[in-house]
């Protein structure tokens, strides 16, 4: 009979559980970068293996992750380290791994920017009451934003919505999404990240047709420019540029 794996959970691990719940899915390399930057490669593998053996995280390999191992938090870890009576929704595992691991890299790209002080992922927005983040976050929760960033502009903080589109869907979806955000005056800007320039042009065209008052609320870029090239610039349908 094998011995039961024992592990001492420290604050770094607890922070990791919060991170893993908020993003829903994260690859080993992303975890090393975001949660355990102090650990070397083999020490990281060993730590994740022990956390998995104790039932606090779970890993899977699929085509959606290019056959790299992706981890999510377990019910056991959520109940022991995160749960509270205020939970609105308990979603612990991703059903769109490629999209959610893409958002992990988008999160990292934004947090590299000096003026960005916070990135709140969609799962956190939908799990915890708006009072956890401040009532100004409520419109973003109602819009189902993929994320929210807090940006310092001058002497004040501004919250901006983040949307990430992995593959184009029906025009109706984007028409509804544009209408939803334009109905929320408390959401000043939407930063929209897409995979290709063709996708960007299509969604921008849909917004332009719907934007009768020419507010040009959506600012766009591609995943490659933001994440790979580290160019944190967005352009709206009027051609105006926003740099963070």
Secondary structure, 3 states (H helix, E strand, C coil): CCCCCCCCCCHHHHHHHHHHHHHCCEEHHHHHHHCCCCCCHHHHHHHHHHHHHCCCEEEEECHHHCCCEEEEECHHHHHHHHCCCCCCCCCCCCCCHHHHHHHHHHHHHHHCCCCEEEEEEHHHHHHCCHHHCCHHHHHHHHHCCCEEEEEEECCEEEEEEEEEECCCCCHHHHHHHHHHHHCCCCCCCEEEEECCHHHHHHHHHHHHHHCCCCCCCEEEEEHHHHHHCCCCEEECCCCCEEEC
